[in-house]
Amino acid sequence: MRRTRSLVAASVAPSTLKTYRAAMASLAAFCKSHGLSLSFPVPHDTLCLWIAASAESLSHKSIRTYL
């Protein structure tokens, strides 16, 4: 797993990796605060709830990028 992470990290620009991390942190925090488990693929219902909750704090562009 460590090698996979290393390969992925090396294959994308640092800004892209930062965006991926921010998206995952946002979704993980949302799931934790709402008592939802974070699993992949993320259920559509969970994504819809996250989008609705994020609309108050993130721009439309950020939400689209995170998805």
Backbone as a ProteinNet text record, in pm:
[ID]
protein_1_A
[PRIMARY]
MRRTRSLVAASVAPSTLKTYRAAMASLAAFCKSHGLSLSFPVPHDTLCLWIAASAESLSHKSIRTYL
[TERTIARY]
83.2	0	87.5	196.3	284.8	339.9	377.5	431.4	324.2	202.4	92.8	72.7	69.6	53.6	167.9	286.6	403.2	392.9	349.7	334.3	226.5	115.1	6.9	53.3	119.4	167.2	265	346.6	445.7	384.6	264.5	205.4	114.7	90.4	4.4	76.7	32.9	92	62.5	152	128.8	-4.4	-44.1	-171.7	-290.4	-279.9	-386.1	-394.8	-281.2	-278.3	-338.3	-308	-364	-516.4	-566.1	-710.9	-774.7	-712.6	-764.6	-771.8	-667.4	-664.9	-774.1	-793.4	-897.5	-1036	-1058.2	-1187.2	-1212.9	-1111	-1127.1	-1147.5	-1075.5	-1090.2	-1231	-1283	-1417.9	-1521.8	-1511	-1606.9	-1593.8	-1472.1	-1450.7	-1506.3	-1483.6	-1535.8	-1688.1	-1745.7	-1891.3	-1946.9	-1888.7	-1936.7	-1924.8	-1812.3	-1791.2	-1893.5	-1915.8	-2008.5	-2153.9	-2184.7	-2321.5	-2338.1	-2235.3	-2244.8	-2252.8	-2195.7	-2197	-2061.5	-2062	-1933.6	-1885.2	-1754.6	-1694.9	-1648.3	-1717.4	-1682.9	-1679.8	-1614.6	-1603.2	-1656.7	-1734.8	-1776.5	-1871.1	-1867	-1952	-2096.3	-2188.6	-2329.8	-2382.2	-2468.9	-2525.8	-2594.4	-2665.4	-2734	-2634.4	-2521.3	-2418.7	-2362.3	-2336	-2285.7	-2386.1	-2512.5	-2615.7	-2623	-2615	-2616	-2492.7	-2376.4	-2253.1	-2261.5	-2312.3	-2325.6	-2415.6	-2529.1	-2622.6	-2558.8	-2488.8	-2424.5	-2308.2	-2236.3	-2119	-2154.8	-2275.1	-2316.4	-2311.5	-2317	-2311.6	-2168.7	-2069.7	-1932.3	-1833.8	-1870.1	-1781.7	-1845.8	-1761.8	-1814.6	-1862.4	-1947	-1996.3	-1878.6	-1780.4	-1662.6	-1586.3	-1569.4	-1499.2	-1573.7	-1703.8	-1782.6	-1767.9	-1776.6	-1759.6	-1621.2	-1520.6	-1383.5	-1366.9	-1423.4	-1412.2	-1480.4	-1588.2	-1656.9	-1576.9
-119.1	0	125.2	123.7	239.5	271.5	166.8	188.2	247.2	199.5	252.1	400.1	436.7	577.7	661.2	608.1	678.5	699.8	596.1	607.7	708.1	705.2	799.2	941.3	960	1093.1	1147.8	1061.8	1105.3	1128.6	1078	1086.2	1206.5	1283.2	1400.7	1524.2	1638	1764.1	1785.3	1851.4	1877.6	1948	2039.3	2108.7	2013.5	1917.8	1818.4	1729	1687.4	1603.8	1679.3	1807.3	1890.1	1896.3	1909.6	1913	1780.4	1669.2	1537.1	1521.4	1564	1552.6	1638	1757.8	1845.4	1784.5	1727.2	1663.8	1547.2	1464.3	1348.3	1392.5	1495.2	1545.1	1599.9	1671.2	1726.1	1615.1	1516.2	1404.9	1323.6	1297.4	1219.2	1292.2	1422.7	1501	1501.6	1514.6	1512.1	1378.9	1269.9	1137.2	1117.9	1158.4	1142.4	1223.2	1347.7	1433.6	1390.1	1310.5	1262.9	1114.2	1054.2	913.5	818	857.4	773	706.9	586	521.4	567.1	583.2	624.2	499.3	466	347.1	385	302.9	328.4	211.1	232.7	364.4	429.6	560.4	635	626.6	587.4	578.3	713.7	709	832.1	916.6	852.5	928.2	1008.4	947.6	1016.5	1134.5	1114.4	1225.3	1339.6	1306.3	1410.6	1489.3	1420	1488	1576.2	1525.5	1602.7	1727.8	1714.2	1829.1	1935.4	1893.3	1988.3	2058.9	1985	2045	2134.9	2098.1	2173.7	2302.3	2308.8	2426.6	2554.1	2538.8	2655.5	2705.4	2617.6	2656.3	2648.3	2578.4	2564.7	2628.6	2675.2	2730.3	2616.4	2651.8	2554.1	2489.9	2571.5	2521.3	2419.1	2446.3	2352.8	2220	2226.1	2103.1	2021.6	2086.1	2013.6	1952.4	2026.3	1975	1856.2	1864.5	1756.3	1628.1	1645.4	1527.1	1463.3
0	0	0	72.6	78.2	-60.4	-134.3	-269	-360.4	-347.7	-428.9	-400.7	-273.7	-238.2	-294.4	-286	-337.1	-488.2	-560.5	-704.9	-742.8	-672.2	-699.6	-670.7	-558.8	-522.5	-626	-681.4	-780.6	-918.2	-940.8	-1074.7	-1095.5	-990.2	-1003	-949.3	-995.2	-950.3	-801.7	-731.2	-588.2	-561	-647.8	-626.3	-640.8	-731.8	-749.7	-627.3	-576.4	-456.4	-338.1	-328.3	-221.3	-232.4	-355.2	-377.7	-340	-379.7	-343.4	-192	-124.6	22.2	86.2	35.2	89.1	68.7	-48.8	-77	17.4	35	124.1	268.6	310.7	447.4	469.5	371	381.3	391.7	306.1	307.8	436.1	478.2	601.2	723	730.9	843	842.1	723.5	711.7	761.1	711.8	751.8	902.3	957.9	1102.5	1181.6	1140.7	1216	1202.7	1101.5	1081.7	1112.4	1170.1	1208.4	1090.8	977.9	858.3	841	789.1	761.3	624.2	614.4	487.3	415.6	308.6	231.2	83.7	6.5	-136.8	-215	-316.2	-362.4	-261.9	-257.1	-164.1	-214.2	-127.2	-169.1	-218.5	-316.4	-373.2	-267.8	-175.2	-69.7	13.6	45.5	123.9	46.2	-82.6	-164.4	-172.6	-188.7	-195.5	-64.7	47.2	177.4	193.3	151.4	160.6	73.7	-48.1	-138.1	-75.1	-23.1	37.6	157.3	240.8	357.6	316.7	213.5	170.4	97.4	45.9	-30.1	53.6	186.1	273.6	295.9	277.6	310.8	194.2	88.1	-28	-150.6	-239.2	-363.9	-454.7	-549	-646.4	-719	-754.9	-825.6	-740.8	-611.7	-524	-513.8	-498.5	-489	-616.8	-731.6	-859.9	-869.3	-827.4	-832.6	-738.8	-621.2	-523.4	-572.8	-646.9	-698.5	-808.7
[MASK]
+++++++++++++++++++++++++++++++++++++++++++++++++++++++++++++++++++

